[in-house]
Amino acid sequence: MNVAVVDIWKIDLSGVTLAEDQVNLLSNAERTRAERFRFDAERLRYIASHVAVRCILAKYADRNAGCLQFREGANGKPELAESSLQHNLAHSGDLALLAVSAGEPVGIDLEKRRWVPDAMDIAERMFSHRECQIIGAAAKPHRSDLFLRCWTAKEGVLKTTGKGLSGAPKSFDVSAVLHGGEALGPWPDDPDRVWVVRGLDLGADYFGAVGRGGNLGRIEFHSWE
């Protein structure tokens, strides 16, 4: 895989059906987790997205999808065992996104477009001063959109570094993404290294962002069915 490219796979989870041989690709741990979902639709989306991850990564790694082994990386972030290939999965509504990167860690986040009534309250707790200024200055009908753009960019960074929400999202700024640009900042515990995050064009119904260690490079979209 070209190290200058991040591949993003769109996985349509609407109306999915799965054959028994596909479900059998999952590990015992994945099946156990799937059974914990209370609703059938959520369970099916979980299974479908994780089957897709296995099938997609198997092509890159030139392995059998059912034989792929995963391990916990930094702060529990899943990694493909015995491979330098990096990946990250996000899903919301009927869409999942899988980001794949060679070498450098990658993170992706996705949110279905919706009204967020307490957007400013959450922003003041979780976002930087500059980010709150931009969201607060917008007309109320647009604040939810800006909030979700900011939230996905924050998560894109935190999932890249493997910190999750424990990574103090208020401590770094992604306001450049709200203006259509890229944001970057120092890697946790390594000031000589950076993360970069960029918003994604996913149409009118979803907001998303992808982050990567070092240079983000070119993004290429693919579809998996």
N, C-alpha and C positions, 0 to 999 in steps of 0.2 A: 504494500500500500504506500502511496506517495505521502511522505511526511509533511508536505506543504498543503495537504487537503484534509478537511474534515467532512466525512460522509454523514449525511442525515437521512435516515430512512423513515418515511411516513407509513404508519401501520393503521389501516382503517379497521376499527373495532365495531363498526355498525353492522348488525345482522350477521355476525360471524357464526360459522358452524365449523366444528372440528371433527376430524376422523379419529378413530381410536388409536391408530398408529402415531398420529401427531401428539396426542395427549401422553402417550408412552415415552415421548422424548424427554419429558420433565423428570427431574430428580425426585426422590422421595421427599426431600425437604420442600421443594416447590409444590408438590401435590398436597402436602400437609398444610402449607400456608394457604393454598387455594381453598381448602375445605373450611378455613376459618371465616370466609366471607359469608355474611348472613343472607345476601341476596344472590339469586342465580345469575343475574345480569353482571354483577360485579365479579363474581367467580369466573364467568366465561371470559370477560375482558382480561382478567389477570392471566388466565391460562393462555389465551390467544396471544397476548403481548409477549409472554415469556417463551412460548413456542417460536414466535417470530424471531426473538433475540437469538435463540439457539440456531435456528436455520440460517440467519444472516451471518452470525459470527462464524459458523461452520464453513461458510464459503471463503471467508478471509483466511481462516486458519487451516483450511484444507483438511478438515477432520469430520468425523461423523457427528451430527448434531446431538444425538443422544449420549455421546461419550464425552462431551465437553465438561470439564470440571472448573468450578468457580471457587475462589477463596475470598476472604475478607481483607481488603487493603486498609488504607488509612481511615480510622474512625468507622470501620465496618463497610466501607464502600466496596461493592462487588467488583472483582477483577477476574479475568480469564487466567486460569492457572497455566504456568509454563508458556507464557506468551507476553510479548511487549505490547500487544494490541490493547488499546484502552477503549472503554465504551461506557455509556451511561444511558439510562432509560427514563422517560417521563411519560405520563399519560393523564388525560383529562377528558371527560365526556367520552366521545366515540373515536378519539384519536390518540395514538401513542407515537412518540418520536424516539428513535434510537440514534445516538451520535457515536461514531466510530472514528478513532484517531490512532495513528501509528506513533508510539513512543510517549508523547506528552499526554498528561491527564486531560480528560475532557468532561464537561458537565453540561446538562441540558435541562431546561424546565419548560413547562407548558401549562397554560390556564385557559379554560373556555371562557369566552367573553360573557360577562354578567354584571349586574349592578352590585356594587359593594357599598352598602349603606354606611358602614363605619370605616370607610377608607382612610379618612384623615386621622381618626383615633389610632388606627393600627400604624399608619405611617409615622406618627409622632413617636411611637414606641420603638419602631423597627428601622426607620429610614434616616438618612443624614439630613442635616439642616437644609442643604441646597435642594435635595430631592423633595422635601416637604414644601419648600418655597414654590417649586415648579408646580406641584400638584395642587397646592392651595390657591395659586394664582389663576388656575384654570376655571372655566365656567363649570358649575356643578354637574351638568350632564356628561362632561368629559373627564371628571376626576377618577371615575372607576377605571376607565381605559388607561389613564396614565399610571394609576396605582398598579394595575395588573402588568403593565410593561415594566415598571420598576421592580415589582415582586419577582417576575420571572428572571430579570437580569441579576437580581441579588442571589436567587437560588442557583442560577447558572454558575456564578462565582463560587458559592459555597459547596456545590456539588463537584465542581472542578477540583477544589482544594481538599475535598473530603471532609470538610468541617461540619457541614450541615448547619442547622440554626444555632449550634453551639459556637459557630464562628463569628459571633457578634456582628450581625448585618448592619447595625448602625455605625460601625467603625470604619466603613469604607463607602465610597461614593460611585454610583453608576449613572449619574445624571446625564452624561453624554449620550447614553443610549436613548433617553427620552427625547433627544434632539436628532435621532437617527444616526448617531455615530457609534464609535467603540469606546468603551471605558477600560482602563487598565489600572493596576495597582500592584504593590509589592506582595510577593508570596509569603504566607505566614512562616515566620521563623527563618526566612531566607531573603533578605532585602536585595540581593543581587539578581533575583529571579522575579518575573512578573506573571500575573494572570491577565487575560484579555477576555472581554465579553462583548457580544454583539446581539442586537435584536434580530428576530427572524420574521420574514414576510410570510404569514400563514393564512392570508385572506381575512375576511371580516369577522370570522367566528372564534378565532383563537389568537392568543398572544404567546410568544415564546422567545427564548434567548439561549444562546450556546456560548460556553466559556471554554478556555483552553489555557494550559500553561505555556508561557512563551508567546510566539506569534500564532495568531489564530489561522492565518492563511486563507485559502479559498474554501468555500462551502459548496458542496455538491449534493443536491437532493435526489432521492430515489424513492420508489414506492414498492411496498411489499404486500402481496395479497395471498 
